[in-house]
Amino acid sequence: MQSSGSASQRIVIAGGGVAGLTLAVALKQALGESFRIIVADPALDRPAGSDSRAYAVAAAARNMLAALGVWRLAETAATPMTEMIITDSRTPDLVRPVFLTFDGEVAPGQPFAHMVENGALVTALLQVARANGVELRAEGVRSGTDDDGAIAVTFSGGESLDAAVLVAADGARSKLREQAGIGWVGWSYPQSGIVATIGHERPHDGRAVEHFLPSGPFAILPLADGGKLGHRSSIVWTERSENVPALLALDESDLLLEVERRFGLELGEIALESRPGAYPLSFGVARRFVGERLALLGDAAHVIHPIAGQGLNLGLKDVAALAEVIVDAARLGLDVGSSEVLEAYEKGRRFDTVAMGVVTDGLNRLFSNDSTPLRLARDLGLGLVERMPGLKRFFIREAAGLAGQTPRLLKGEML
């Protein structure tokens, strides 16, 4: 079955997560009625609030979401990071000396990041997408094949249509990437990430904490107030994979004790607001970010260690770069799915992606161990950075996504 309309003015996005929906909104707002923007994902049938994950949205990504009219809807559920504290210790240590602190602002009144829960962000994106006329289909994309100047997209329900470009935003195990024969370079870490929402009796004051422990980093990230004890934080607990099944099998009181050993007592009594879930950690990058009328987006193109909290922000940088090249090509009357357009996207994103992957991999290897010589060396390094305000400001701008050349959307400029 072929849909009516010109394939050259039709874009299909396979994946309705944050990256896929943000791209759809950006393209539809810039291109208007002249283009059909279709997002296909079986998860669009599920309640947005069913996912308890939380993200650190960097300042540049927030600029883009604000320009698209999304942030004003998600902002009430977001919490600014006012400070970042880094410690390096062993789990039983009673004292955790602070080696490095970062002021949470890249400019007065502009935090370098906000924490926002997935449900609030996806709900806001869906609202804006519907209001702008993005077509949402609660089904997957089965395949995309070259079709003489277009790509034939087949949905899981059996319908097919031709499009100018198919965007694979279908996750790290992307079937569309595999079908296109695009290779994947990467490895698994002997670690898993445990995530949960923690209630606590004292306010966090917007402070984020990263404890570097021998098994991996334990991050405490501020969330909006609420819950049983009045205040909440998200934890991202990196643990050796071999220990995770036993930890998750503990009853709630014993599991809470294990969390408390790592969380500390600074915020008073704590409670589990959600049952922890775990996922394996890995690094990976696609050998190419584009194929024949195909562009990889977000986790379909790259997966990095969560040690720096940059996974989502890398995906949103992809969004800004891909939207810019497509919109610029469309306004010049060019084929938005041509190899020249898509290769410009790949060229703009590949170096940054690989560089961030190398940095996060190196940090994880440096800090996730109990080697005394390495501990002394890294603590000396952290202490030196603490005494260099200019270097700290550079790191903050990097974390905020505002360093170097950035696409217009990340500056808060409309396309």
Secondary structure, DSSP 8 states (H G I E B T S, - for coil): ---SS-GGGEEEEE--SHHHHHHHHHHHHHHGGGSEEEEE-GGGGS-GGG---EEEEEHHHHHHHHHTT-HHHHGGG-EE--EEEEEE--TT-S---EEEEEESEEETTEESEEEEEHHHHHHHHHHHHHHHT-EEESS-EEEEEE-SSSEEEEETTS-EEEESEEEE-S-TT-HHHHHTT--EEEEEEEEEEEEEEEEESS--TTEEEEEEETTEEEEEEE--S-STTSEEEEEEEEEEGGGHHHHHTS-HHHHHHHHHHHH-STT-SEEESS--EEEEEEEEEES-SEETTEEE-GGGTEE--GGGS-HHHHHHHHHHHHHHHHHHHHHTT--TTSHHHHHHHHHHHHHHHHHHHHHHHHHHHHHSS--HHHHHHHHHHHHHHHT-HHHHHHHHHHHHT-SS---GGGGT---
